[in-house]
Amino acid sequence: MKSKFIALTICLSLFLTSCDAVDDLLSFNISNATSIKIKSSSPINLPSEIITPEVTTNSSAEFENNKTKASLVKDVKIRSLKLSISDPSDKTFTFLKSVHLYISTTNSDEIELAYADNINVSSNTIDLICTDKKLDQYIKADSYKIRTQVTLKETLTKDVTVKADMKFRVTADPF
């Protein structure tokens, strides 16, 4: 009886770990980027909204490069979202109190993608906290929109352009 229990436990653990290994084999990353312009006229301590131009996805090509197609994609989640100031080049994020990024498409509701609150950094890059929402329908779409909500803690004398680098983890079914 004891040997059957041990054999069953071993088989079950092998099955569970092999599923993770198969998922790793069927997973890949997709990267996208967009620019966000924070206007010098933005109010201090009040959230202001910034709409970016639509981000065209290259997901069809990425799916093909990874030997899959959109219909086989079963799980997409954001893995990292990094903001970096591109203009002016000497500016740091000391002016920013909080930032929230949202994603939407014409066919899908808006959901939060990533955020940072109580920002206290003196560099020109910042890593946001990513949500764990499923993003399949957004990444499978031809394009999506990013809406940014920022709260400033300092007055800006010049517009600030921020680049948002996004990395998504995609897992697909084998057939």
C-alpha positions as CSV (number, residue, x, y, z in Angstrom):
1,M,0.0,0.0,0.0
2,K,2.8,2.4,0.9
3,S,4.7,1.7,-2.3
4,K,1.5,2.4,-4.4
5,F,1.2,5.8,-2.6
6,I,4.8,6.6,-3.3
7,A,4.5,5.6,-6.9
8,L,1.3,7.7,-7.3
9,T,3.0,10.7,-5.7
10,I,6.0,10.4,-8.0
11,C,3.8,10.1,-11.1
12,L,1.7,13.1,-10.1
13,S,4.7,15.3,-9.4
14,L,6.3,14.3,-12.7
15,F,3.1,15.1,-14.6
16,L,2.8,18.5,-12.9
17,T,6.4,19.5,-13.6
18,S,6.3,18.3,-17.2
19,C,3.2,20.5,-17.8
20,D,5.3,23.5,-16.7
21,A,8.2,22.4,-18.9
22,V,5.8,22.1,-22.0
23,D,4.4,25.6,-21.2
24,D,8.0,27.0,-21.2
25,L,8.7,25.4,-24.6
26,L,5.5,26.9,-26.0
27,S,6.1,30.4,-24.5
28,F,7.8,33.4,-26.0
29,N,8.1,37.2,-25.5
30,I,6.6,40.0,-27.6
31,S,8.0,43.6,-27.2
32,N,6.2,46.8,-28.1
33,A,7.0,50.5,-27.3
34,T,5.2,53.8,-27.4
35,S,5.9,57.4,-26.5
36,I,4.1,59.5,-23.9
37,K,4.3,63.3,-23.9
38,I,3.7,64.9,-20.5
39,K,2.8,68.5,-21.1
40,S,4.4,71.3,-19.0
41,S,0.9,72.6,-18.5
42,S,-0.2,69.5,-16.5
43,P,-1.6,70.4,-13.0
44,I,0.3,69.5,-9.8
45,N,-1.2,66.9,-7.4
46,L,-4.2,66.3,-9.8
47,P,-4.3,63.3,-12.1
48,S,-4.1,64.2,-15.8
49,E,-4.8,61.9,-18.7
50,I,-2.6,61.3,-21.7
51,I,-3.8,59.4,-24.8
52,T,-1.0,57.9,-26.9
53,P,-1.4,57.1,-30.6
54,E,-2.6,53.6,-31.3
55,V,0.2,51.0,-30.9
56,T,0.3,48.7,-34.0
57,T,1.1,45.2,-32.9
58,N,3.4,43.0,-34.8
59,S,1.9,40.0,-33.1
60,S,0.9,38.1,-36.3
61,A,4.6,38.1,-37.4
62,E,5.7,37.2,-33.9
63,F,3.3,34.3,-33.7
64,E,4.5,33.1,-37.1
65,N,8.2,33.5,-36.1
66,N,7.4,31.3,-33.1
67,K,5.6,28.7,-35.2
68,T,2.1,29.4,-33.9
69,K,-0.9,31.5,-34.8
70,A,-3.4,33.7,-32.9
71,S,-6.0,31.0,-32.6
72,L,-3.5,28.9,-30.6
73,V,-2.5,31.6,-28.1
74,K,-4.0,30.7,-24.7
75,D,-2.3,33.1,-22.3
76,V,-0.7,36.6,-22.6
77,K,0.4,38.6,-19.6
78,I,2.6,41.6,-19.3
79,R,6.0,40.8,-17.8
80,S,7.7,44.2,-17.7
81,L,6.9,47.8,-18.4
82,K,9.8,50.2,-18.2
83,L,9.5,54.0,-18.6
84,S,12.5,56.0,-19.7
85,I,12.8,59.7,-20.4
86,S,13.9,60.4,-23.9
87,D,13.5,64.2,-24.0
88,P,14.9,66.3,-22.3
89,S,17.8,63.8,-21.9
90,D,19.0,65.3,-18.5
91,K,15.5,65.0,-16.9
92,T,14.8,62.5,-14.1
93,F,11.5,61.2,-12.7
94,T,11.7,63.4,-9.5
95,F,8.7,65.4,-10.9
96,L,6.4,62.4,-11.0
97,K,4.2,61.3,-8.1
98,S,2.3,58.4,-9.7
99,V,1.6,56.9,-13.1
100,H,-1.0,54.4,-14.2
101,L,-1.1,52.8,-17.7
102,Y,-4.3,51.3,-19.2
103,I,-4.8,49.3,-22.4
104,S,-7.8,49.0,-24.6
105,T,-8.9,48.1,-28.2
106,T,-12.0,49.1,-30.1
107,N,-13.5,45.7,-29.3
108,S,-12.3,45.3,-25.7
109,D,-12.8,47.2,-22.5
110,E,-10.0,49.2,-20.9
111,I,-8.0,47.5,-18.1
112,E,-5.0,48.6,-16.1
113,L,-1.7,47.4,-17.5
114,A,0.9,48.7,-15.0
115,Y,1.4,51.4,-12.3
116,A,3.6,53.1,-9.8
117,D,2.5,55.2,-6.8
118,N,4.6,57.3,-4.4
119,I,7.4,57.5,-6.9
120,N,10.6,58.6,-5.3
121,V,13.4,58.0,-7.8
122,S,16.1,60.3,-9.1
123,S,16.9,58.4,-12.3
124,N,15.6,58.7,-15.8
125,T,14.2,55.1,-15.9
126,I,11.5,53.5,-13.8
127,D,10.1,49.9,-13.7
128,L,6.3,49.8,-13.2
129,I,4.4,47.2,-11.2
130,C,2.6,45.0,-13.8
131,T,-0.9,43.6,-13.3
132,D,-1.6,39.9,-13.8
133,K,-4.6,40.5,-16.2
134,K,-5.0,38.3,-19.2
135,L,-4.2,40.3,-22.3
136,D,-4.9,37.8,-25.1
137,Q,-7.5,39.9,-26.9
138,Y,-5.4,43.0,-26.8
139,I,-2.2,41.4,-28.2
140,K,-4.1,39.4,-30.8
141,A,-5.6,42.7,-32.1
142,D,-4.0,44.7,-35.0
143,S,-3.6,47.6,-32.6
144,Y,-4.4,48.8,-29.1
145,K,-4.5,52.1,-27.3
146,I,-2.5,53.1,-24.2
147,R,-4.0,55.7,-21.9
148,T,-1.7,57.1,-19.2
149,Q,-2.8,58.8,-16.0
150,V,0.0,60.8,-14.3
151,T,0.1,62.9,-11.1
152,L,2.9,65.4,-10.9
153,K,4.5,66.6,-7.7
154,E,6.5,69.4,-9.4
155,T,5.8,72.0,-12.0
156,L,7.3,71.1,-15.4
157,T,9.0,74.0,-17.3
158,K,9.2,71.9,-20.5
159,D,7.3,69.0,-22.0
160,V,8.7,65.6,-21.1
161,T,8.7,62.7,-23.6
162,V,8.7,59.3,-22.0
163,K,9.2,56.0,-23.8
164,A,7.3,53.0,-22.5
165,D,8.9,49.6,-23.3
166,M,6.5,46.7,-22.8
167,K,7.3,43.0,-22.8
168,F,4.5,40.5,-22.9
169,R,4.8,36.7,-22.2
170,V,2.8,34.6,-24.7
171,T,1.9,31.0,-24.2
172,A,0.3,29.0,-27.0
173,D,-1.2,25.5,-27.4
174,P,0.8,23.1,-29.6
175,F,-2.0,22.3,-32.0
